[in-house]
Each structure stands twice: as C-alpha cells, then as structure tokens.
Amino acid sequence: QLQVVESGGGLVQPGGSLRLSCAASGWTLDYYAIGWFRQAPGKEREGVSCISGVDGSTAYADSVKGRFTISRDNVKNTVYLQMISLKPEDTAVYYCAVRPMRIHFRDKCGSPGNFDYWGQGIQVTVSS
C-alpha cells in the first residue's frame, strides 16, 4: 500500500521550465528524506536533489545548482522539484525516492542504494 508517485514531466524546449511533483501515500512525509534521482540510457543513476524531513537541509548535483530548487509541502505530503533553464543533457527518467530516516544533507544526496522506496519514474525530455 506504500506508494510514491511522480508527476509533471514531459517535453520542454531548451531554456524552458518544468515542475515535478512527488506525492506520497500510504505514509506521510514527516521525518522522511526525499530525493530526486535521474537516469539516462547507458548512464549511472544520479542524485539530482534531496531534502531533509527534519531540518530542511538540501543537496544538489553540481550540474543542476542554480537551476533546480527542491521544496516540500508537508500539508499536501508532496515534494517538488522546480527546474528552470533546462538543457538537453537534463533529459532522463526522473525518480522520486524515499529514505525514512532523519537525515541532514551536507553536500550531495549520496548513493541511490540508501533510499528504500522508489516511484515508477517520469520522463523529462529537453529538445527543440
């Protein structure tokens, strides 16, 4: 019954914007850490951005700093990833993942293996 569902992906032109949403059901966000990961064909799964459930600390991949912003709404039990100035190299399947631990992010998201629950993924394509 535990579910995590991504939405908001699609096709956008270079320089455009998208807002991804990650909605959790069957549990509440509460203290959970939430991460956005992405994977392009033939490439490793990469931590894009993460947010703590207890102290608001965030983490970003170097490639998205200054362009992506992660936030959370505990009332709606939803985490958002606002993406601006999108580039073709941002094209990937984006996954929302949950780590049900009290985590302080000091720099990066860390290994995908640290996250226990995953959404099905949503395609983001940046192309003219």
C-alpha positions, -999 to +999 in steps of 0.1 A: +000+000+000+030+023+002+031+044-028+052+072-043+040+089-075+058+114-097+041+138-120+048+169-140+073+155-166+071+159-203+087+175-233+101+210-230+123+232-252+159+241-241+157+270-217+122+261-205+109+251-171+092+221-155+079+214-121+080+178-109+059+166-080+063+136-058+033+126-038+035+100-011+005+079+000+003+051+025+027+070+046+033+106+055+065+125+048+071+135+084+107+130+090+114+112+057+142+124+035+131+127-002+154+125-032+151+131-069+173+109-090+176+106-127+190+081-152+197+084-189+201+053-211+235+038-205+244+060-176+245+057-139+216+068-118+224+102-104+213+120-074+198+153-085+185+169-054+174+158-019+156+174+010+156+165+047+124+158+066+137+172+098+159+202+093+152+215+058+187+208+046+191+203+008+215+188-016+221+194-053+242+178-080+268+202-093+252+201-128+219+215-115+229+240-089+214+274-096+188+259-119+168+234-098+151+240-065+136+214-042+109+221-017+083+203+003+047+208+015+040+187+045+003+196+045-001+181+010+025+154+016+043+164-015+078+173-026+085+195-056+114+199-079+113+232-098+136+231-129+145+261-149+169+268-177+166+232-188+193+218-211+192+188-234+216+170-210+188+171-184+169+146-205+164+114-184+139+094-164+134+112-131+127+091-100+114+102-066+128+081-038+122+080+000+147+074+028+127+071+060+154+084+082+163+116+100+190+128+076+210+160+074+223+167+040+257+183+040+265+183+003+252+156-020+223+131-019+246+101-016+241+066-030+208+056-045+211+025-025+205+044+006+169+051-005+144+024+002+112+033-017+110+044-053+084+058-077+080+044-112+098+073-128+087+100-151+103+111-184+117+145-189+128+154-224+145+186-233+146+191-270+139+216-297 
